[in-house]
Protein backbone atom coordinates (compact mmCIF):
# COMPACT_ATOMS: atom_id res chain seq x y z
CA UNK A 1 0.00 0.00 0.00
CA UNK A 2 1.47 3.34 -1.07
CA UNK A 3 1.70 6.24 1.34
CA UNK A 4 -0.28 9.30 0.35
CA UNK A 5 2.25 12.19 0.51
CA UNK A 6 -0.45 14.60 1.63
CA UNK A 7 -1.08 12.44 4.70
CA UNK A 8 2.57 11.88 5.57
CA UNK A 9 3.76 13.41 8.82
CA UNK A 10 7.05 15.02 9.74
CA UNK A 11 9.38 12.89 11.84
CA UNK A 12 12.11 13.92 14.24
CA UNK A 13 15.84 13.45 13.73
CA UNK A 14 15.97 10.09 15.53
CA UNK A 15 13.43 8.59 13.10
CA UNK A 16 15.27 10.05 10.09
CA UNK A 17 18.49 8.47 11.35
CA UNK A 18 16.70 5.14 11.84
CA UNK A 19 15.62 5.18 8.18
CA UNK A 20 19.22 5.88 7.12
CA UNK A 21 20.63 3.34 9.63
CA UNK A 22 22.96 6.04 10.92
CA UNK A 23 24.10 7.13 14.35
CA UNK A 24 24.16 10.75 15.48
CA UNK A 25 27.97 10.77 15.16
CA UNK A 26 27.73 9.87 11.45
CA UNK A 27 25.06 12.53 10.91
CA UNK A 28 27.32 15.25 12.29
CA UNK A 29 30.53 13.88 10.71
CA UNK A 30 32.11 15.16 7.49
CA UNK A 31 31.17 13.59 4.14
CA UNK A 32 34.41 12.64 2.36
CA UNK A 33 32.98 13.30 -1.14
CA UNK A 34 31.58 16.79 -0.60
CA UNK A 35 33.78 17.91 2.29
CA UNK A 36 30.79 19.16 4.27
CA UNK A 37 28.83 17.66 7.10
CA UNK A 38 26.10 15.19 6.25
CA UNK A 39 23.51 17.33 8.04
CA UNK A 40 24.44 20.28 5.78
CA UNK A 41 24.12 18.12 2.66
CA UNK A 42 20.72 16.79 3.75
CA UNK A 43 19.51 20.30 4.57
CA UNK A 44 20.68 21.76 1.25
CA UNK A 45 19.00 18.97 -0.69
CA UNK A 46 15.71 19.60 1.13
CA UNK A 47 15.56 16.26 2.95
CA UNK A 48 15.55 17.78 6.43
CA UNK A 49 14.68 21.20 7.74
CA UNK A 50 14.66 23.06 11.01
CA UNK A 51 11.43 23.86 12.83
CA UNK A 52 10.92 25.72 16.09
CA UNK A 53 8.41 24.20 18.49
CA UNK A 54 7.54 24.11 22.17
CA UNK A 55 7.76 26.62 24.95
CA UNK A 56 10.39 28.01 25.03
CA UNK A 57 10.86 27.48 21.30
CA UNK A 58 13.61 24.99 20.49
CA UNK A 59 15.07 24.29 17.09
CA UNK A 60 14.19 20.74 15.99
CA UNK A 61 15.40 18.83 12.95
CA UNK A 62 12.56 17.21 11.03
CA UNK A 63 11.96 15.54 7.69
CA UNK A 64 9.52 13.47 5.68
CA UNK A 65 10.36 9.73 5.46
CA UNK A 66 9.57 9.66 1.73
CA UNK A 67 12.06 12.45 0.99
CA UNK A 68 14.73 10.60 2.99
CA UNK A 69 14.14 7.41 1.00
CA UNK A 70 14.10 9.35 -2.28
CA UNK A 71 17.42 11.01 -1.40
CA UNK A 72 18.92 7.57 -0.69
CA UNK A 73 17.74 6.29 -4.09
CA UNK A 74 19.14 9.28 -5.95
CA UNK A 75 22.52 9.08 -4.21
CA UNK A 76 22.86 5.34 -4.84
CA UNK A 77 21.76 5.64 -8.50
CA UNK A 78 24.60 8.13 -9.03
CA UNK A 79 27.00 5.62 -7.54
CA UNK A 80 27.75 7.83 -4.55
CA UNK A 81 28.43 6.23 -1.22
CA UNK A 82 26.08 7.00 1.66
C-alpha positions in Angstrom: 0.0 0.0 0.0 1.5 3.3 -1.1 1.7 6.2 1.3 -0.3 9.3 0.4 2.2 12.2 0.5 -0.5 14.6 1.6 -1.1 12.4 4.7 2.6 11.9 5.6 3.8 13.4 8.8 7.0 15.0 9.7 9.4 12.9 11.8 12.1 13.9 14.2 15.8 13.4 13.7 16.0 10.1 15.5 13.4 8.6 13.1 15.3 10.0 10.1 18.5 8.5 11.4 16.7 5.1 11.8 15.6 5.2 8.2 19.2 5.9 7.1 20.6 3.3 9.6 23.0 6.0 10.9 24.1 7.1 14.4 24.2 10.8 15.5 28.0 10.8 15.2 27.7 9.9 11.4 25.1 12.5 10.9 27.3 15.2 12.3 30.5 13.9 10.7 32.1 15.2 7.5 31.2 13.6 4.1 34.4 12.6 2.4 33.0 13.3 -1.1 31.6 16.8 -0.6 33.8 17.9 2.3 30.8 19.2 4.3 28.8 17.7 7.1 26.1 15.2 6.2 23.5 17.3 8.0 24.4 20.3 5.8 24.1 18.1 2.7 20.7 16.8 3.8 19.5 20.3 4.6 20.7 21.8 1.3 19.0 19.0 -0.7 15.7 19.6 1.1 15.6 16.3 2.9 15.6 17.8 6.4 14.7 21.2 7.7 14.7 23.1 11.0 11.4 23.9 12.8 10.9 25.7 16.1 8.4 24.2 18.5 7.5 24.1 22.2 7.8 26.6 24.9 10.4 28.0 25.0 10.9 27.5 21.3 13.6 25.0 20.5 15.1 24.3 17.1 14.2 20.7 16.0 15.4 18.8 13.0 12.6 17.2 11.0 12.0 15.5 7.7 9.5 13.5 5.7 10.4 9.7 5.5 9.6 9.7 1.7 12.1 12.5 1.0 14.7 10.6 3.0 14.1 7.4 1.0 14.1 9.3 -2.3 17.4 11.0 -1.4 18.9 7.6 -0.7 17.7 6.3 -4.1 19.1 9.3 -6.0 22.5 9.1 -4.2 22.9 5.3 -4.8 21.8 5.6 -8.5 24.6 8.1 -9.0 27.0 5.6 -7.5 27.7 7.8 -4.6 28.4 6.2 -1.2 26.1 7.0 1.7 
